[in-house]
Amino acid sequence: MPKVSKKDVEYVAKLARLRLSETEKKAHAEQLNKILGYMDKLNQLDTSNIKPTSHVVEMQNVFREDVAKPSIPVDSALQNAPDKKDNFFRVPKVIDA
């Protein structure tokens, strides 16, 4: 007996405000049942000796060392600015006080 019925799909579609055709309802029910069937197969595996992990492969930090370097000159930073004043970028006001 299927775990997910067409009626279940209709209920979730209604909650998500989705309009599904009869064909789509049937297809989604079948796909969800296949996924749950696969999960049942995975639940049969003995994982008692497997260490819990959040990633399949070992993760490591790939960031470079933070090294202070000289910045670009102000004139170079502002050379393509569409609007500037003194040593600053001018931008439209976005917050009303």
N, C-alpha and C positions, 0 to 999 in steps of 0.2 A: 504494500500500500504506500502511495507517495506521501512524503512528509509535508510537501508544500502543494496545496491544492490551488486551482484556478481562483477559488474564492479568497484564499490568502493573498494572492497576487492582486486581486481587485481591491482588497482592503488596503494594502500598502500603497497601491497606485492612487487610491482616493486620498490617503494621508499626504502623499507627495504631490497631489493635484495634477496627476498625469492622466491623460486619456489614452487608453490602450485598446486596440482592436481585439477581437476574439482570438485571432491568430497570434497576436503578440502576447496575450495573457497565457495562452497555452504554451507558447515557446518559452516564456519566462519561467513558468512553473516547471517545465521539463529541465531547463538549464539549472535552476536552483536545486532540483532534486538530484541532478548529476553531481553538482558540487557537494551536496550533503552526503551523497553516496561515497564520494572520494574521501570526505572527512571521516566517515565511518571506517574506511580501510585504514586510514592513518591512525585512528584510535585503537586499532588492533595491534599496532606495533608496540614492542616492549621498549620503553624509553626510561626504565628505572635507572640505568647506568649512564644516561646521557646528561651532561651538565647543561643547565638552562643557559640560554644565550639570546641576545637580541639581534645578532647578526650571524649569517651563515659563515662568513669568513672573518678572520681576526681584523679588527679595525685599529688604525693608528692615526695619530694627528699628523697631518701633512702640511701644517703651517710652517713657514720659514721663520727663522729667528728675527725678532724685531730689532732692526738696526737703524739708528738715527742717521739720516742723510740730509744734505742741504736741500732746501726747497727751491722751487723755480722762482725766478724774480717776479715781482708784482706786475711789472709791465708785460711780461710774457703771459702771465695768467689772465690778464685783462684784455689782451690784444684782440680777441674775437668776441668780447662781451658786447651785446647789442646796446646796453645802456650802462654807464658807469659814472661814478662821482668820486673824485679824488682817487683813493686807493681801494675803492669798494665797488662791488656789483650793485646796480640798482634794479630792484624787482618791484612788481606791482604790490600794493598793500593788500594783504589777504585777511587780516584780523582787524575788526572794528573795535575800538576801545570805548 
